[in-house]
Amino acid sequence: MRTRKLLVTAAFMAIALIAVPTIAGAQTELPGNIYLMSRLLNFSRGQAVSIDFCNVGRVTREVRIYFVDVNGNVIKSAVKRAAPGQTVDVLLNFADLPRNSPVRVGVRGVVVIPGTQDGQADVPEPDLSLANMEVYDVQTGKTSFGLLLPAIRSLNVYFPTDQ
């Protein structure tokens, strides 16, 4: 009886020793994307909107920059590579929109810094990812509004192009 009890205990211990690292490994998350997102900004004829991303990290980053409308549809996108200390930008001029656009158009700026699949690359902290969005007059070049894009690191952020 005692031998059987020792065998059952040993079997449970063996299962526990195998299960604990497996469960712990399943709970570690690979670094997800970092999203720098703005609120909705409105601009009109004679104006343009730019999104600027500054790479303050120590490695070159590839970023995806999007302008999306109020419904989340992508209006314009670009993939840029930014060396350490370099700033890249994407412009959206009101004149580039379809002719049937309303007089005033709302856009949201999104910068996506892709995470890695293998977890080996240097993924920046959200605090070290700088981007801003500004609305300016095309004729004078004068900025009428500027906004920093706050960072969100979450595997549960909804963004249409990630589907």
DSSP file (Angstrom, degrees, kcal/mol; ACC not computed):
  #  RESIDUE AA STRUCTURE BP1 BP2  ACC     N-H-->O    O-->H-N    N-H-->O    O-->H-N    TCO  KAPPA ALPHA  PHI   PSI    X-CA   Y-CA   Z-CA
    1    1 A M     >        0   0    0      0, 0.0     4,-2.1     0, 0.0     5,-0.2   0.000 360.0 360.0 360.0 -44.6    0.0    0.0    0.0
    2    2 A R  H  >  +     0   0    0      1,-0.2     4,-2.1     2,-0.2     5,-0.1   0.876 360.0  52.0 -64.3 -37.9    2.8    2.4    1.0
    3    3 A T  H  > S+     0   0    0      2,-0.2     4,-2.3     1,-0.2    -1,-0.2   0.901 108.7  50.6 -65.4 -41.4    4.6    1.6   -2.3
    4    4 A R  H  > S+     0   0    0      1,-0.2     4,-2.5     2,-0.2    -2,-0.2   0.909 109.5  50.6 -63.1 -41.9    1.5    2.4   -4.3
    5    5 A K  H  X S+     0   0    0     -4,-2.1     4,-2.3     1,-0.2    -1,-0.2   0.892 110.3  49.9 -63.6 -40.4    1.1    5.7   -2.5
    6    6 A L  H  X S+     0   0    0     -4,-2.1     4,-2.5     2,-0.2    -1,-0.2   0.886 110.7  50.0 -65.1 -39.0    4.7    6.6   -3.2
    7    7 A L  H  X S+     0   0    0     -4,-2.3     4,-2.4     2,-0.2    -2,-0.2   0.911 111.3  48.0 -66.2 -42.4    4.3    5.7   -6.9
    8    8 A V  H  X S+     0   0    0     -4,-2.5     4,-2.4     2,-0.2    -2,-0.2   0.918 113.3  48.1 -64.1 -43.1    1.2    7.9   -7.2
    9    9 A T  H  X S+     0   0    0     -4,-2.3     4,-2.3     1,-0.2    -2,-0.2   0.911 112.1  49.2 -63.3 -42.6    2.9   10.8   -5.5
   10   10 A A  H  X S+     0   0    0     -4,-2.5     4,-2.3     2,-0.2    -2,-0.2   0.890 110.1  51.7 -64.0 -39.5    5.9   10.4   -7.7
   11   11 A A  H  X S+     0   0    0     -4,-2.4     4,-2.3     2,-0.2    -2,-0.2   0.925 110.9  47.2 -64.0 -44.1    3.7   10.4  -10.8
   12   12 A F  H  X S+     0   0    0     -4,-2.4     4,-2.5     1,-0.2    -2,-0.2   0.893 111.8  51.2 -63.6 -39.0    1.9   13.6   -9.7
   13   13 A M  H  X S+     0   0    0     -4,-2.3     4,-2.5     2,-0.2    -2,-0.2   0.902 109.7  50.2 -64.1 -40.5    5.3   15.2   -9.0
   14   14 A A  H  X S+     0   0    0     -4,-2.3     4,-1.6     2,-0.2    -2,-0.2   0.913 111.3  48.1 -64.5 -42.9    6.5   14.3  -12.4
   15   15 A I  H  X S+     0   0    0     -4,-2.3     4,-3.0     1,-0.2    -2,-0.2   0.917 112.1  49.7 -63.4 -42.7    3.4   15.7  -14.1
   16   16 A A  H  X S+     0   0    0     -4,-2.5     4,-2.4     1,-0.2    -2,-0.2   0.904 108.4  52.5 -63.8 -41.0    3.8   18.9  -12.1
   17   17 A L  H  < S+     0   0    0     -4,-2.5    -1,-0.2     1,-0.2    -2,-0.2   0.828 116.1  40.7 -64.9 -31.3    7.4   19.3  -13.0
   18   18 A I  H  X S+     0   0    0     -4,-1.6     4,-1.1    -5,-0.2    -2,-0.2   0.875 116.6  48.5 -81.1 -39.8    6.5   18.9  -16.7
   19   19 A A  H  X S+     0   0    0     -4,-3.0     4,-2.8    -5,-0.2     5,-0.3   0.865 101.3  61.8 -72.7 -38.0    3.4   21.1  -16.5
   20   20 A V  H  X S+     0   0    0     -4,-2.4     4,-2.6     1,-0.2     5,-0.2   0.933 107.2  42.1 -61.1 -50.1    4.7   24.1  -14.7
   21   21 A P  H  > S+     0   0    0      0, 0.0     4,-2.5     0, 0.0    -1,-0.2   0.878 114.9  53.1 -64.0 -33.6    7.4   25.1  -17.3
   22   22 A T  H  X S+     0   0    0     -4,-1.1     4,-1.7     2,-0.2    -2,-0.2   0.932 112.0  43.7 -65.0 -44.8    4.8   24.5  -20.1
   23   23 A I  H  X S+     0   0    0     -4,-2.8     4,-1.1     2,-0.2    -1,-0.2   0.910 114.4  50.1 -66.2 -42.5    2.2   26.7  -18.5
   24   24 A A  H  X S+     0   0    0     -4,-2.6     4,-0.7    -5,-0.3     3,-0.4   0.898 110.2  50.7 -63.6 -40.0    4.8   29.4  -17.7
   25   25 A G  H >< S+     0   0    0     -4,-2.5     3,-0.6     1,-0.2    -1,-0.2   0.855 107.0  54.3 -65.7 -34.5    6.1   29.3  -21.3
   26   26 A A  H 3< S+     0   0    0     -4,-1.7    -1,-0.2     1,-0.2    -2,-0.2   0.757 105.1  54.8 -70.9 -23.6    2.6   29.7  -22.6
   27   27 A Q  H 3< S+     0   0    0     -4,-1.1     2,-0.4    -3,-0.4    -1,-0.2   0.637  82.7  97.3 -87.9 -13.6    2.0   32.8  -20.6
   28   28 A T    <<  -     0   0    0     -4,-0.7     2,-0.4    -3,-0.6    -4,-0.0  -0.631  67.5-146.3 -76.8 129.3    5.0   34.7  -21.8
   29   29 A E        -     0   0    0     -2,-0.4     3,-0.1     1,-0.0    -2,-0.1  -0.761   9.3-124.5 -98.3 139.2    3.9   37.1  -24.6
   30   30 A L        -     0   0    0     -2,-0.4     2,-0.1     1,-0.1    87,-0.1  -0.490  50.7 -83.0 -69.8 151.4    6.0   38.0  -27.6
   31   31 A P        -     0   0    0      0, 0.0    88,-0.1     0, 0.0    -1,-0.1  -0.371  53.3-148.8 -59.3 129.8    6.4   41.8  -27.9
   32   32 A G        -     0   0    0      1,-0.2    84,-0.1    83,-0.1   123,-0.1  -0.284  29.4 -71.8 -89.8-179.9    3.3   43.1  -29.6
   33   33 A N        -     0   0    0    121,-0.2   121,-0.8    82,-0.1     2,-0.5  -0.353  40.2-133.2 -67.5 151.8    3.1   46.1  -31.9
   34   34 A I  E     -AB 113 153A   0     79,-2.2    79,-2.8   119,-0.2     2,-0.5  -0.950  20.9-158.1-105.1 129.4    3.3   49.6  -30.4
   35   35 A Y  E     -AB 112 152A   0    117,-2.9   117,-2.6    -2,-0.5     2,-0.6  -0.933  10.9-165.4-111.2 126.5    0.6   51.9  -31.6
   36   36 A L  E     +AB 111 151A   0     75,-2.8    75,-2.5    -2,-0.5     2,-0.4  -0.955  26.1 179.3-107.0 112.5    1.0   55.7  -31.6
   37   37 A M  E     -A  110   0A   0    113,-1.9    73,-0.2    -2,-0.6     2,-0.2  -0.917  18.0-155.7-126.1 141.4   -2.5   57.0  -32.1
   38   38 A S        -     0   0    0     71,-2.4     2,-0.1    -2,-0.4   111,-0.1  -0.580  24.6-111.4-101.7 168.7   -4.1   60.4  -32.3
   39   39 A R        -     0   0    0     -2,-0.2    70,-0.5     1,-0.1     2,-0.3  -0.354  59.7 -66.1 -82.7 179.3   -7.6   61.6  -31.7
   40   40 A L        -     0   0    0     68,-0.1     2,-0.4    -2,-0.1    68,-0.2  -0.537  53.3-167.1 -72.8 128.2   -9.6   62.8  -34.7
   41   41 A L  E     -E  107   0B   0     66,-3.3    66,-3.1    -2,-0.3     2,-0.4  -0.955   8.6-145.5-116.0 136.6   -8.3   66.0  -36.2
   42   42 A N  E     +E  106   0B   0     -2,-0.4     2,-0.3    64,-0.3    64,-0.2  -0.809  21.4 170.6-101.5 141.0  -10.3   68.0  -38.7
   43   43 A F  E     -E  105   0B   0     62,-2.3    62,-2.8    -2,-0.4     2,-0.2  -0.961   9.0-165.0-142.9 163.0   -8.8   69.9  -41.6
   44   44 A S  E >   -E  104   0B   0     -2,-0.3     3,-1.8    60,-0.2    50,-0.2  -0.661  42.1 -37.2-137.4-172.5  -10.2   71.7  -44.6
   45   45 A R  T 3  S+     0   0    0     58,-0.7    -1,-0.2     1,-0.3     3,-0.1  -0.174 123.2  25.7 -54.3 140.3   -9.4   73.2  -48.0
   46   46 A G  T 3  S+     0   0    0      1,-0.3    92,-2.8    91,-0.1    93,-0.5   0.431 107.5  97.4  84.6  -0.9   -6.0   74.9  -48.2
   47   47 A Q  E <   -F  137   0C   0     -3,-1.8    47,-2.0    90,-0.2    -1,-0.3  -0.769  51.1-164.9-117.8 163.9   -4.7   72.8  -45.3
   48   48 A A  E     -FG 136  93C   0     88,-2.3    88,-2.5    -2,-0.3     2,-0.4  -0.946  11.7-140.2-139.9 161.1   -2.6   69.6  -45.0
   49   49 A V  E     -FG 135  92C   0     43,-2.7    43,-3.0    -2,-0.3     2,-0.4  -0.970  16.5-169.4-123.6 138.4   -1.9   67.2  -42.2
   50   50 A S  E     -FG 134  91C   0     84,-2.4    84,-2.2    -2,-0.4     2,-0.5  -0.967  12.6-154.9-127.5 148.2    1.5   65.6  -41.5
   51   51 A I  E     -FG 133  90C   0     39,-2.2    39,-1.8    -2,-0.4     2,-0.4  -0.990  16.2-167.8-116.7 126.3    2.5   62.7  -39.2
   52   52 A D  E     -FG 132  89C   0     80,-2.8    80,-2.3    -2,-0.5     2,-0.5  -0.952   4.3-167.0-117.6 133.5    6.1   62.9  -38.0
   53   53 A F  E     -FG 131  88C   0     35,-3.0    35,-2.5    -2,-0.4     2,-0.5  -0.984   3.4-161.9-121.1 127.7    7.9   60.0  -36.3
   54   54 A C  E     -FG 130  87C   0     76,-2.5    76,-1.1    -2,-0.5     2,-0.9  -0.940  13.7-141.8-109.8 122.7   11.3   60.4  -34.6
   55   55 A N  E     +F  129   0C   0     31,-2.5    30,-3.1    -2,-0.5    31,-0.2  -0.738  26.9 168.9 -85.1 105.8   13.3   57.3  -33.9
   56   56 A V        +     0   0    0     -2,-0.9    -1,-0.2    72,-0.6    73,-0.1   0.340  47.8  99.9 -97.7   5.3   14.9   57.9  -30.5
   57   57 A G  S    S-     0   0    0      2,-0.2    28,-0.2    26,-0.1     4,-0.1  -0.187  82.3-115.9 -81.7-179.7   16.1   54.3  -30.2
   58   58 A R  S    S+     0   0    0     26,-0.1     2,-0.3     2,-0.1    -1,-0.1   0.441  92.5  59.6 -97.9  -2.9   19.5   52.9  -30.9
   59   59 A V  S    S-     0   0    0     24,-0.1    -2,-0.2    63,-0.1     2,-0.2  -0.897  94.0 -94.3-125.4 155.9   18.5   50.7  -33.9
   60   60 A T        -     0   0    0     -2,-0.3     2,-0.4    24,-0.1    23,-0.2  -0.473  44.6-155.2 -67.1 136.0   16.9   51.5  -37.2
   61   61 A R  E     -C   82   0A   0     21,-2.5    21,-3.1    -2,-0.2     2,-0.6  -0.904  13.6-146.6-117.3 142.2   13.1   51.0  -37.1
   62   62 A E  E     -C   81   0A   0     -2,-0.4     2,-0.3    19,-0.2    19,-0.2  -0.944  27.4-175.4-102.2 125.8   10.7   50.3  -39.8
   63   63 A V  E     -C   80   0A   0     17,-2.9    17,-2.7    -2,-0.6     2,-0.5  -0.907  22.2-141.5-123.4 149.9    7.3   52.0  -39.1
   64   64 A R  E     -CD  79 112A   0     48,-2.5    48,-3.3    -2,-0.3     2,-0.4  -0.953  19.8-162.4-109.4 127.2    4.0   51.9  -40.8
   65   65 A I  E     -CD  78 111A   0     13,-3.1    13,-2.1    -2,-0.5     2,-0.4  -0.928  10.4-177.1-115.9 132.1    2.2   55.3  -40.9
   66   66 A Y  E     -CD  77 110A   0     44,-3.1    44,-2.3    -2,-0.4     2,-0.5  -0.956  24.4-157.1-131.0 145.4   -1.5   55.6  -41.6
   67   67 A F  E     -CD  76 109A   0      9,-2.7     8,-3.3    -2,-0.4     9,-1.4  -0.995  27.5-175.9-109.9 125.4   -4.2   58.3  -42.0
   68   68 A V  E     -CD  74 108A   0     40,-2.5    40,-2.7    -2,-0.5     6,-0.2  -0.912  17.7-128.4-122.9 152.2   -7.6   56.8  -41.2
   69   69 A D    >   -     0   0    0      4,-2.5     3,-1.8    -2,-0.3    38,-0.2  -0.157  44.2 -81.4 -86.9-173.8  -11.0   58.4  -41.5
   70   70 A V  T 3  S+     0   0    0     36,-0.4    37,-0.1     1,-0.3    -1,-0.1   0.740 130.7  50.6 -62.8 -23.7  -13.8   58.5  -38.9
   71   71 A N  T 3  S-     0   0    0      2,-0.1    -1,-0.3     0, 0.0     3,-0.1   0.401 120.9-104.4 -94.4   1.9  -14.9   55.0  -39.7
   72   72 A G  S <  S+     0   0    0     -3,-1.8     2,-0.3     1,-0.3    -2,-0.1   0.527  71.6 146.0  87.6   6.0  -11.3   53.5  -39.5
   73   73 A N        -     0   0    0      1,-0.1    -4,-2.5    87,-0.1     2,-0.4  -0.595  55.1-114.0 -77.4 137.3  -10.8   53.2  -43.3
   74   74 A V  E     +C   68   0A   0     -2,-0.3    -6,-0.3    -6,-0.2     3,-0.1  -0.584  34.4 176.9 -74.5 122.9   -7.3   53.8  -44.4
   75   75 A I  E    S-     0   0A   0     -8,-3.3     2,-0.3    -2,-0.4    -7,-0.2   0.854  70.9  -5.1 -89.3 -44.6   -7.0   57.0  -46.5
   76   76 A K  E     +C   67   0A   0     -9,-1.4    -9,-2.7     2,-0.0    -1,-0.4  -0.991  66.4 179.4-151.5 144.2   -3.2   57.0  -47.0
   77   77 A S  E     -C   66   0A   0     -2,-0.3     2,-0.3   -11,-0.2   -11,-0.2  -0.973   2.6-180.0-144.9 160.1   -0.4   54.8  -45.7
   78   78 A A  E     -C   65   0A   0    -13,-2.1   -13,-3.1    -2,-0.3     2,-0.5  -0.983  22.6-136.4-155.9 151.4    3.4   54.5  -46.0
   79   79 A V  E     -C   64   0A   0     -2,-0.3     2,-0.3   -15,-0.2   -15,-0.2  -0.968  31.5-179.6-111.1 126.7    6.2   52.3  -44.7
   80   80 A K  E     -C   63   0A   0    -17,-2.7   -17,-2.9    -2,-0.5     2,-0.5  -0.912  23.1-142.4-127.3 151.5    9.2   54.2  -43.6
   81   81 A R  E     -C   62   0A   0     -2,-0.3     2,-0.5   -19,-0.2   -19,-0.2  -0.968  18.1-166.7-112.8 128.6   12.6   53.3  -42.2
   82   82 A A  E     -C   61   0A   0    -21,-3.1   -21,-2.5    -2,-0.5     3,-0.1  -0.963   9.0-147.9-120.8 120.4   14.1   55.6  -39.6
   83   83 A A    >   -     0   0    0     -2,-0.5     3,-2.4   -23,-0.2   -28,-0.3  -0.345  50.4 -67.5 -73.1 163.5   17.7   55.5  -38.5
   84   84 A P  T 3  S+     0   0    0      0, 0.0   -28,-0.2     0, 0.0    -1,-0.2  -0.323 126.0   9.9 -55.4 129.7   18.5   56.4  -34.9
   85   85 A G  T 3  S+     0   0    0    -30,-3.1     2,-0.2     1,-0.3   -29,-0.1   0.364 103.0 123.9  82.0  -4.9   17.9   60.1  -34.4
   86   86 A Q    <   -     0   0    0     -3,-2.4   -31,-2.5   -31,-0.2     2,-0.4  -0.608  50.0-147.2 -91.3 148.9   16.2   60.4  -37.8
   87   87 A T  E     -G   54   0C   0    -33,-0.2     2,-0.3    -2,-0.2   -33,-0.2  -0.952  13.1-171.6-114.4 134.5   12.6   61.8  -38.3
   88   88 A V  E     -G   53   0C   0    -35,-2.5   -35,-3.0    -2,-0.4     2,-0.3  -0.887   7.2-170.9-119.7 154.5   10.4   60.5  -41.1
   89   89 A D  E     -G   52   0C   0     -2,-0.3     2,-0.4   -37,-0.2   -37,-0.2  -0.956  18.3-153.2-144.5 162.9    7.0   62.0  -42.1
   90   90 A V  E     -G   51   0C   0    -39,-1.8   -39,-2.2    -2,-0.3     2,-0.4  -0.997  18.3-151.5-134.9 135.7    4.0   61.4  -44.3
   91   91 A L  E     -G   50   0C   0     -2,-0.4     2,-0.4   -41,-0.2   -41,-0.2  -0.850   9.6-167.4-111.5 144.0    1.8   64.2  -45.6
   92   92 A L  E     -G   49   0C   0    -43,-3.0   -43,-2.7    -2,-0.4     2,-0.3  -0.943  12.4-162.3-128.5 109.7   -1.9   64.3  -46.5
   93   93 A N  E >   -G   48   0C   0     -2,-0.4     3,-1.7   -45,-0.2     4,-0.4  -0.697  24.6-129.6 -90.5 142.1   -2.9   67.3  -48.5
   94   94 A F  G >  S+     0   0    0    -47,-2.0     3,-1.5    -2,-0.3    -1,-0.1   0.851 109.6  62.7 -58.4 -33.4   -6.7   68.2  -48.6
   95   95 A A  G 3  S+     0   0    0    -48,-0.3    -1,-0.3     1,-0.3   -47,-0.1   0.701  93.5  63.6 -65.8 -19.1   -6.3   68.4  -52.4
   96   96 A D  G <  S+     0   0    0     -3,-1.7    -1,-0.3     2,-0.0    -2,-0.2   0.612  85.5  93.5 -80.1 -12.4   -5.3   64.7  -52.5
   97   97 A L  S <  S-     0   0    0     -3,-1.5     4,-0.0    -4,-0.4   -22,-0.0  -0.382  93.5 -83.2 -76.8 158.7   -8.8   63.7  -51.2
   98   98 A P    >   -     0   0    0      0, 0.0     3,-1.8     0, 0.0    -1,-0.1  -0.237  39.1-115.0 -59.0 151.8  -11.6   62.7  -53.6
   99   99 A R  T 3  S+     0   0    0      1,-0.3    -2,-0.1    -3,-0.1    -3,-0.0   0.777 113.0  60.8 -60.7 -28.6  -13.6   65.6  -55.1
  100  100 A N  T 3  S+     0   0    0      2,-0.0    -1,-0.3     0, 0.0    -3,-0.0   0.293  77.8 124.6 -85.7  12.8  -16.8   64.6  -53.3
  101  101 A S    <   -     0   0    0     -3,-1.8     4,-0.1     1,-0.1    -4,-0.0  -0.385  69.6-102.0 -68.4 149.1  -15.1   65.0  -49.9
  102  102 A P        -     0   0    0      0, 0.0    -1,-0.1     0, 0.0     3,-0.1  -0.172  33.9-103.7 -64.6 167.8  -16.9   67.2  -47.4
  103  103 A V  S    S+     0   0    0      1,-0.2   -58,-0.7   -59,-0.1     2,-0.4   0.816 112.9  38.0 -63.5 -30.7  -15.6   70.8  -46.8
  104  104 A R  E    S-E   44   0B   0    -60,-0.2     2,-0.4   -62,-0.0   -60,-0.2  -0.990  76.6-166.8-126.2 126.4  -14.1   69.6  -43.5
  105  105 A V  E     -E   43   0B   0    -62,-2.8   -62,-2.3    -2,-0.4     2,-0.5  -0.932  10.9-144.7-119.0 134.7  -12.6   66.1  -43.1
  106  106 A G  E     +E   42   0B   0     -2,-0.4   -36,-0.4   -64,-0.2     2,-0.3  -0.837  23.2 176.7 -97.4 131.5  -11.7   64.3  -39.9
  107  107 A V  E     -E   41   0B   0    -66,-3.1   -66,-3.3    -2,-0.5     2,-0.4  -0.952  19.3-149.4-131.9 153.5   -8.6   62.1  -39.9
  108  108 A R  E     - D   0  68A   0    -40,-2.7   -40,-2.5    -2,-0.3     2,-0.4  -0.962  16.4-138.8-118.8 138.9   -6.8   60.1  -37.2
  109  109 A G  E     - D   0  67A   0    -70,-0.5   -71,-2.4    -2,-0.4     2,-0.4  -0.825  20.9-178.5 -99.8 137.4   -3.0   59.5  -37.3
  110  110 A V  E     -AD  37  66A   0    -44,-2.3   -44,-3.1    -2,-0.4     2,-0.5  -0.996  11.3-171.0-136.6 130.5   -1.6   56.1  -36.5
  111  111 A V  E     -AD  36  65A   0    -75,-2.5   -75,-2.8    -2,-0.4     2,-0.5  -0.990  11.6-161.4-117.3 126.1    2.1   55.0  -36.4
  112  112 A V  E     -AD  35  64A   0    -48,-3.3   -48,-2.5    -2,-0.5   -77,-0.2  -0.935   8.3-166.1-112.3 122.4    2.6   51.3  -35.9
  113  113 A I  E     -A   34   0A   0    -79,-2.8   -79,-2.2    -2,-0.5   -50,-0.2  -0.914  29.9-130.9-102.8 107.3    6.0   50.0  -34.7
  114  114 A P        -     0   0    0      0, 0.0   -52,-0.1     0, 0.0   -81,-0.1  -0.281  12.4-136.9 -64.7 140.2    5.9   46.3  -35.5
  115  115 A G        -     0   0    0      1,-0.1     2,-0.3     8,-0.1   -83,-0.1  -0.327  29.1-101.9 -79.3 173.6    6.8   43.8  -32.8
  116  116 A T        -     0   0    0      5,-0.2    -1,-0.1   -84,-0.1     7,-0.0  -0.711  10.3-143.7-101.3 153.1    9.0   40.9  -33.6
  117  117 A Q  S    S+     0   0    0     -2,-0.3    -1,-0.1     1,-0.2   -87,-0.0   0.801 102.6  40.9 -80.9 -30.8    7.8   37.3  -34.1
  118  118 A D  S    S-     0   0    0    -88,-0.0    -1,-0.2   -87,-0.0    -2,-0.0   0.562  99.4-130.4 -96.8  -8.0   10.9   35.7  -32.6
  119  119 A G  S    S+     0   0    0    -88,-0.1     4,-0.1     1,-0.1    -2,-0.0   0.555  78.6 109.3  74.7   7.0   11.3   38.2  -29.7
  120  120 A Q        +     0   0    0      2,-0.1    -1,-0.1     0, 0.0     3,-0.0   0.804  53.2  83.7 -87.5 -31.0   15.0   38.7  -30.5
  121  121 A A  S    S-     0   0    0      1,-0.1     2,-0.9     0, 0.0    -5,-0.2  -0.274  91.8 -96.3 -75.9 161.0   15.0   42.3  -31.9
  122  122 A D        -     0   0    0     -7,-0.1    -1,-0.1    -2,-0.0   -63,-0.1  -0.668  40.8-165.0 -78.1 106.5   15.2   45.4  -29.7
  123  123 A V        -     0   0    0     -2,-0.9    -8,-0.1    -4,-0.1   -91,-0.0  -0.832  20.0-123.7 -95.4 128.0   11.5   46.5  -29.3
  124  124 A P        -     0   0    0      0, 0.0     5,-0.1     0, 0.0   -11,-0.0  -0.259  20.0-110.2 -71.5 156.3   11.3   50.1  -28.0
  125  125 A E    >   -     0   0    0      1,-0.1     3,-1.6     3,-0.0     4,-0.1  -0.582  29.0-117.9 -75.7 147.4    9.4   51.0  -24.9
  126  126 A P  G >  S+     0   0    0      0, 0.0     3,-1.4     0, 0.0    -1,-0.1   0.835 114.4  61.0 -57.1 -31.6    6.3   53.0  -25.6
  127  127 A D  G 3  S+     0   0    0      1,-0.3    -2,-0.0    23,-0.1    24,-0.0   0.752 102.4  52.2 -66.8 -22.6    7.7   56.0  -23.7
  128  128 A L  G <  S+     0   0    0     -3,-1.6     2,-0.7     2,-0.0   -72,-0.6   0.238  87.5  93.6 -99.2  13.4   10.6   56.1  -26.1
  129  129 A S  E <   -F   55   0C   0     -3,-1.4     2,-0.5    -4,-0.1   -74,-0.1  -0.919  58.6-168.8-110.6 112.3    8.5   56.3  -29.3
  130  130 A L  E     +F   54   0C   0    -76,-1.1   -76,-2.5    -2,-0.7     2,-0.3  -0.868  17.1 149.9-110.2 129.4    7.9   59.8  -30.4
  131  131 A A  E     -F   53   0C   0     -2,-0.5    18,-2.6    18,-0.3     2,-0.3  -0.989  15.4-173.6-149.1 151.4    5.4   60.9  -33.0
  132  132 A N  E     -FH  52 148C   0    -80,-2.3   -80,-2.8    -2,-0.3     2,-0.4  -0.959  11.9-148.4-142.3 164.3    3.3   64.0  -33.6
  133  133 A M  E     -FH  51 147C   0     14,-2.9    14,-2.2    -2,-0.3     2,-0.4  -0.993  18.0-177.0-133.1 137.7    0.6   65.1  -36.0
  134  134 A E  E     -FH  50 146C   0    -84,-2.2   -84,-2.4    -2,-0.4     2,-0.5  -0.992  20.9-145.6-140.7 148.6    0.0   68.7  -37.2
  135  135 A V  E     +FH  49 145C   0     10,-2.6     9,-2.7    -2,-0.4    10,-1.7  -0.931  31.4 172.7-106.8 131.1   -2.4   70.6  -39.3
  136  136 A Y  E     -FH  48 143C   0    -88,-2.5   -88,-2.3    -2,-0.5     2,-0.4  -0.958  37.4-102.0-141.2 159.7   -0.9   73.4  -41.3
  137  137 A D  E  >  -F   47   0C   0      5,-2.5     4,-2.2    -2,-0.3   -90,-0.2  -0.653  24.7-148.4 -79.6 128.6   -1.8   76.0  -44.0
  138  138 A V  T  4 S+     0   0    0    -92,-2.8    -1,-0.1    -2,-0.4   -91,-0.1   0.887  93.5  48.6 -67.6 -39.9   -0.4   74.9  -47.4
  139  139 A Q  T  4 S+     0   0    0    -93,-0.5    -1,-0.2     1,-0.2   -92,-0.1   0.927 126.7  22.7 -67.7 -46.6    0.1   78.5  -48.6
  140  140 A T  T  4 S-     0   0    0      2,-0.1    -2,-0.2     0, 0.0    -1,-0.2   0.692  91.1-133.8 -96.9 -20.3    2.0   79.9  -45.6
  141  141 A G     <  +     0   0    0     -4,-2.2     2,-0.4     1,-0.3    -3,-0.1   0.545  54.2 149.4  76.5   6.4    3.3   76.7  -44.1
  142  142 A K        -     0   0    0     -5,-0.1    -5,-2.5     1,-0.1     2,-0.4  -0.591  47.7-127.3 -79.4 128.4    2.1   78.0  -40.7
  143  143 A T  E     -H  136   0C   0     -2,-0.4    -7,-0.3    -7,-0.2     3,-0.1  -0.596  25.1-179.0 -75.9 129.1    1.1   75.2  -38.3
  144  144 A S  E     +     0   0C   0     -9,-2.7     2,-0.3    -2,-0.4    -8,-0.2   0.668  69.9  10.7-100.1 -20.7   -2.4   75.8  -36.9
  145  145 A F  E     -H  135   0C   0    -10,-1.7   -10,-2.6     2,-0.0    -1,-0.3  -0.953  60.0-172.5-159.1 136.8   -2.5   72.8  -34.6
  146  146 A G  E     -H  134   0C   0     -2,-0.3     2,-0.3   -12,-0.2   -12,-0.2  -0.961   5.6-176.7-130.5 150.7    0.0   70.2  -33.3
  147  147 A L  E     -H  133   0C   0    -14,-2.2   -14,-2.9    -2,-0.3     2,-0.3  -0.979  22.4-132.7-150.2 129.5   -0.6   67.0  -31.3
  148  148 A L  E     -H  132   0C   0     -2,-0.3   -16,-0.3   -16,-0.2   -18,-0.0  -0.620  26.8-128.8 -77.2 143.0    1.7   64.4  -29.7
  149  149 A L        -     0   0    0    -18,-2.6   -18,-0.3    -2,-0.3  -111,-0.2  -0.850  21.3-138.2 -96.0 113.1    0.6   60.8  -30.4
  150  150 A P        -     0   0    0      0, 0.0  -113,-1.9     0, 0.0     2,-0.3  -0.367  20.0-119.2 -69.5 150.7    0.4   58.8  -27.2
  151  151 A A  E     -B   36   0A   0   -115,-0.2     2,-0.4   -25,-0.1  -115,-0.2  -0.676  24.8-172.0 -95.7 144.5    1.7   55.2  -27.3
  152  152 A I  E     -B   35   0A   0   -117,-2.6  -117,-2.9    -2,-0.3     2,-0.6  -0.992   5.7-168.4-133.0 124.2   -0.3   52.1  -26.6
  153  153 A R  E     +B   34   0A   0     -2,-0.4     2,-0.3  -119,-0.2  -119,-0.2  -0.938  36.0 130.1-112.1 110.2    1.3   48.6  -26.3
  154  154 A S    >   -     0   0    0   -121,-0.8     3,-0.8    -2,-0.6  -121,-0.2  -0.965  54.8-146.2-158.9 138.7   -1.4   46.0  -26.3
  155  155 A L  T 3  S+     0   0    0     -2,-0.3    -1,-0.1     1,-0.2  -121,-0.0   0.564 102.3  59.3 -79.3  -7.4   -2.1   42.8  -28.2
  156  156 A N  T 3  S+     0   0    0      2,-0.1     2,-0.3    -3,-0.0    -1,-0.2   0.299  71.1 123.1-106.1   9.0   -5.8   43.7  -28.0
  157  157 A V    <   -     0   0    0     -3,-0.8     2,-0.6     1,-0.1    -3,-0.0  -0.541  59.6-132.0 -71.4 132.7   -5.7   47.0  -29.9
  158  158 A Y        +     0   0    0     -2,-0.3    -2,-0.1     3,-0.0    -1,-0.1  -0.760  37.6 158.1 -87.8 124.8   -8.1   46.9  -32.9
  159  159 A F    >   -     0   0    0     -2,-0.6     3,-2.1     1,-0.1     4,-0.3  -0.948  40.1-134.1-144.4 127.4   -6.6   48.3  -36.1
  160  160 A P  G >  S+     0   0    0      0, 0.0     3,-1.3     0, 0.0    -1,-0.1   0.784 101.0  56.6 -55.3 -35.0   -8.1   47.2  -39.4
  161  161 A T  G 3  S+     0   0    0      1,-0.3    -3,-0.0     2,-0.1     0, 0.0   0.619  95.6  66.7 -76.5  -9.4   -4.8   46.5  -41.2
  162  162 A D  G <         0   0    0     -3,-2.1    -1,-0.3     1,-0.2    -4,-0.0   0.548 360.0 360.0 -83.5  -6.5   -3.8   43.9  -38.5
  163  163 A Q    <         0   0    0     -3,-1.3    -1,-0.2    -4,-0.3    -2,-0.1   0.484 360.0 360.0 -74.2 360.0   -6.6   41.6  -39.6
